[in-house]
Amino acid sequence: MNKVVLVTGANSGIGLALCERLLSQDTEGLQLCLACRNMCRAQAARSALLTSHPTAQVALLQLDTSSISSVISAAQEVKLRYNRLDYLYLNAGIMPNPKFDVQAFLKGIFSRNIITMFATGKGILTQKDSVTSDDLQEIFATNIFGHFLLIRELEPILCQAGKTSQLIWTSSSNAHRSAFNLEDIQHQRGTQPYSSSKYASDLLSLALNTHFNKQGLYSSVICPGFVMTNLTHGILPCFPAFLWTLLMPVFWLIRIFTNTFTLTPYNGAEALFWLFKQKPQSLDPQAKYHSLTSGLGKNYTQPRKMDVDLETSEALYDKLLKLESEVRKYLKEKQKSTRASSHFRT
Ligand SMILES: NC(=O)c1ccc[n+]([C@@H]2O[C@H](COP(=O)([O-])OP(=O)(O)OC[C@H]3O[C@@H](n4cnc5c(N)ncnc54)[C@H](OP(=O)(O)O)[C@@H]3O)[C@@H](O)[C@H]2O)c1
């Protein structure tokens, strides 16, 4: 039986590296679906994968996780194409307008927190968020809510009697409880919407396990480590790509002290790939699975306890369900008014 695997944000970075790794281990038994917002970039990724794996089954799906209508129509398309979904990788993510806090960085360098600062980016990264056309905070909508809605829409093909399916979130070590506020889940009022959204994914994964394990659906989170991708290049947008390359020896040096500097998308995808091969029942719902690379360049996956609790995860889950029902109401009204205006035009 073919396994159906859907990866969001599959056209670049860690998502694309995961697809390459999955096909390298098994070309025949996989139906891979690349869910991307930009179809030109998606097509280029598909062509690259087919160049190295000409017989692979690689399909494309248009999905913009920041747009409610896009998520709903993508989910409908998936349900038409596939009877079931074995793996759903919730990987698409953004960190727009990041600001590197030089002062906090210099302070961190001369403090006891230097390793934590390098390993997690804690305290040195802020972002400026914007609002989507659905009136949601963009980072929250892209990284969390769009994925939540996608899972809800795909429930019938994820939860099937006698079968298991896996949800696998690309979270981050930058997910900090201190950046998250249950009274402001979209992070409208803070300066760390990325960290908040990643912490929310950790909480949500725990809640999904509570609600869906009995139906054969399991959720896990990973951290890819610090990887050089479009997302990280955006941290210093004035920094040309070759300067990042020049910095590589420094990063290799740092890797001796913190194995979270995985650096390449291939290494960063280690935990995503490792989870593909695990029995989901054997995984710890309170652990984050870290892609790590040793100073000698050896890749491995290590679970580390997350700073999450059941009570907060349930509270977030309830809030997401409430937001989902508001969003569905808003969609219905929008459809009604579009129908009415087209009726008046005829
Ligand atoms: N790089 C790191 O060091 C690091 C560390 C921790 C966690 N992460 C997480 O790893 C994941 C992958 O990021 P990456 O580092 O591989 O960066 P990347 O190369 O920029 O990949 C991000 C992917 O997400 C897609 N995406 C963004 N917004 C989307 C939307 N609204 N709808 C659908 N797809 C969308 C991007 O598509 P486009 O090409 O169209 O933009 C791209 O394919 C993210 O969730 C990120 O937060 C990365």
The ligand as an SDF file (V2000), in Angstrom:
LIG
                    3D

 48 52  0  0  0  0  0  0  0  0999 V2000
   15.5860   27.7930    9.3840 N   0  0  0  0  0  0  0  0  0  0  0  0
   15.6300   27.6540   10.6860 C   0  0  0  0  0  0  0  0  0  0  0  0
   16.6800   27.8520   11.3140 O   0  0  0  0  0  0  0  0  0  0  0  0
   14.3870   27.2590   11.4400 C   0  0  0  0  0  0  0  0  0  0  0  0
   14.4870   27.0870   12.8280 C   0  0  0  0  0  0  0  0  0  0  0  0
   13.3500   26.6920   13.5260 C   0  0  0  0  0  0  0  0  0  0  0  0
   12.1680   26.4700   12.8600 C   0  0  0  0  0  0  0  0  0  0  0  0
   12.0980   26.6640   11.5050 N   0  0  0  0  0  0  0  0  0  0  0  0
   10.8110   26.4060   10.8450 C   0  0  0  0  0  0  0  0  0  0  0  0
   11.0180   25.5540    9.7400 O   0  0  0  0  0  0  0  0  0  0  0  0
    9.9240   25.6960    8.8180 C   0  0  0  0  0  0  0  0  0  0  0  0
   10.4660   25.7520    7.4110 C   0  0  0  0  0  0  0  0  0  0  0  0
   11.2170   26.9600    7.2780 O   0  0  0  0  0  0  0  0  0  0  0  0
   12.5900   27.0500    6.4710 P   0  0  0  0  0  0  0  0  0  0  0  0
   13.6430   27.4390    7.4410 O   0  0  0  0  0  0  0  0  0  0  0  0
   12.7740   25.8580    5.6300 O   0  0  0  0  0  0  0  0  0  0  0  0
   12.3300   28.3590    5.5990 O   0  0  0  0  0  0  0  0  0  0  0  0
   11.8640   28.5510    4.0790 P   0  0  0  0  0  0  0  0  0  0  0  0
   12.8760   28.0050    3.1690 O   0  0  0  0  0  0  0  0  0  0  0  0
   11.4840   29.9790    3.9750 O   0  0  0  0  0  0  0  0  0  0  0  0
   10.5780   27.6220    3.9890 O   0  0  0  0  0  0  0  0  0  0  0  0
    9.3290   28.0480    4.4280 C   0  0  0  0  0  0  0  0  0  0  0  0
    8.3000   27.4000    3.5370 C   0  0  0  0  0  0  0  0  0  0  0  0
    6.9920   27.7880    4.0010 O   0  0  0  0  0  0  0  0  0  0  0  0
    6.2910   28.3030    2.8830 C   0  0  0  0  0  0  0  0  0  0  0  0
    5.2650   29.2580    3.2800 N   0  0  0  0  0  0  0  0  0  0  0  0
    5.4150   30.4480    3.8830 C   0  0  0  0  0  0  0  0  0  0  0  0
    4.2210   31.0420    4.0350 N   0  0  0  0  0  0  0  0  0  0  0  0
    3.3080   30.2060    3.5110 C   0  0  0  0  0  0  0  0  0  0  0  0
    1.9040   30.2670    3.3520 C   0  0  0  0  0  0  0  0  0  0  0  0
    1.1890   31.3190    3.7460 N   0  0  0  0  0  0  0  0  0  0  0  0
    1.2700   29.2230    2.7690 N   0  0  0  0  0  0  0  0  0  0  0  0
    1.9780   28.1560    2.3430 C   0  0  0  0  0  0  0  0  0  0  0  0
    3.3050   28.0450    2.4420 N   0  0  0  0  0  0  0  0  0  0  0  0
    3.9610   29.0610    3.0120 C   0  0  0  0  0  0  0  0  0  0  0  0
    7.3520   28.9590    2.0290 C   0  0  0  0  0  0  0  0  0  0  0  0
    6.8470   29.1830    0.7210 O   0  0  0  0  0  0  0  0  0  0  0  0
    7.4770   30.3650   -0.2070 P   0  0  0  0  0  0  0  0  0  0  0  0
    8.6920   29.7830   -0.8460 O   0  0  0  0  0  0  0  0  0  0  0  0
    6.3730   30.6540   -1.1600 O   0  0  0  0  0  0  0  0  0  0  0  0
    7.7960   31.5290    0.6890 O   0  0  0  0  0  0  0  0  0  0  0  0
    8.4180   27.8890    2.0890 C   0  0  0  0  0  0  0  0  0  0  0  0
    8.1230   26.8380    1.2290 O   0  0  0  0  0  0  0  0  0  0  0  0
    9.1690   26.9360    9.2700 C   0  0  0  0  0  0  0  0  0  0  0  0
    7.9960   26.5610    9.9500 O   0  0  0  0  0  0  0  0  0  0  0  0
   10.1300   27.6090   10.2320 C   0  0  0  0  0  0  0  0  0  0  0  0
    9.4500   28.3830   11.1910 O   0  0  0  0  0  0  0  0  0  0  0  0
   13.1780   27.0430   10.7750 C   0  0  0  0  0  0  0  0  0  0  0  0
  1  2  1  0
  2  3  2  0
  2  4  1  0
  4  5  1  0
  4 48  2  0
  5  6  2  0
  6  7  1  0
  7  8  2  0
  8  9  1  0
  8 48  1  0
  9 10  1  0
  9 46  1  0
 10 11  1  0
 11 12  1  0
 11 44  1  0
 12 13  1  0
 13 14  1  0
 14 15  2  0
 14 16  1  0
 14 17  1  0
 17 18  1  0
 18 19  2  0
 18 20  1  0
 18 21  1  0
 21 22  1  0
 22 23  1  0
 23 24  1  0
 23 42  1  0
 24 25  1  0
 25 26  1  0
 25 36  1  0
 26 27  1  0
 26 35  1  0
 27 28  2  0
 28 29  1  0
 29 30  1  0
 29 35  2  0
 30 31  1  0
 30 32  2  0
 32 33  1  0
 33 34  2  0
 34 35  1  0
 36 37  1  0
 36 42  1  0
 37 38  1  0
 38 39  2  0
 38 40  1  0
 38 41  1  0
 42 43  1  0
 44 45  1  0
 44 46  1  0
 46 47  1  0
M  CHG  2   8   1  16  -1
M  END
$$$$
